[in-house]
Amino acid sequence: MDPTWLNSFREKLDTFYAWPSLYTFKFIVPADQQEHLRQLFPLHTTATEKSSEKGKFVSLTYQMMMHSSESVIDVYKKASVIEGIVAL
């Protein structure tokens, strides 16, 4: 991930959130990669899933209590290695 983008994102998170805070993650992944994404989130998170019309992709939305902007960025870093993922 680009360091300039990460610094900008961190600043925005710290401007708009008071930590700890509930943060919403939204991703679109190929259907065969969704289990890899699910493993990044503990069982206590709130999750919403929706398959695409043809079932090739799945939209996953997670809400999780995060302790800092760095903890949010860590999740995005871990998710970035999943093939075909789109973070919204």
N, C-alpha and C positions, 0 to 999 in steps of 0.2 A: 504494500500500500504506500502511496506517495506521502512522504513526511509533511509536505506543505499542506496537503489536503487534510491529513490527520490533525495537524495543529489547528487548522481552521475549524474543523469539526469539533474538536475538544473545546475550543473557545465558545462555539455556539451552544454546545451542551451545557457548559458552565454558566452561560448567560441566561438560558431559558429554564434550567432545572435547579432546584435546591436539593442537594443530596443529603440523605438518601431519598430516592424518588421512584415512583412507578414509571417504567419506560416500556414503550411498545415497539417491538421488533416486527417488521414485515418482510417476508421473503417469498420469492417464487422459485421453485426448484423443479427439475425433471422428476416425474413420479418415482423413478427408480432411485433417486437420491434423497428422498424425504426422510428416511430413517437416519441418515448421517446428520441431518439438521436437528432432528428430534433429540439426538444424543447430547446436543449442546445445552439443552434446557432441562433443569430439574423438574421432577414430577409435580411440584407444587405450583408451577406457573399456570396462568390461564392461557389456553390455546384455542385458536379457531383455525379450521382447515377447510379448504374448498378446492375441489378438483376442477380442472378446465373442462370444457365441453367434450373434448375427445379423450380426456383422461391422461394426456401426455405430461401435464404439469400440475403442480399443486401449490396453492397459495397458503402460506402458513403465517399466522399472526400470533405472537406471544407477548404477554404482559408479565413483567418481572420486576421485583423491587431491586434496584441497582444502588450500589453504595457510592459510585463516583463516575465521572465521565470516562475515566480510564477503564473501569469495569465494563462499560458499554462498548468501548473501542475493542477491548479484548474479545468480546463475543463476535464482533464483526470480523476481527482478524482470524478467529478460528473458523468462522463460516466461509471466509473467502477462499478456502482451499477446496470447497465442495464444487465439483464440476457442474457447470451450467447454472449456478445460483445467481439470482438477481436480488439485491437488497433494495428495498423501497424506503 
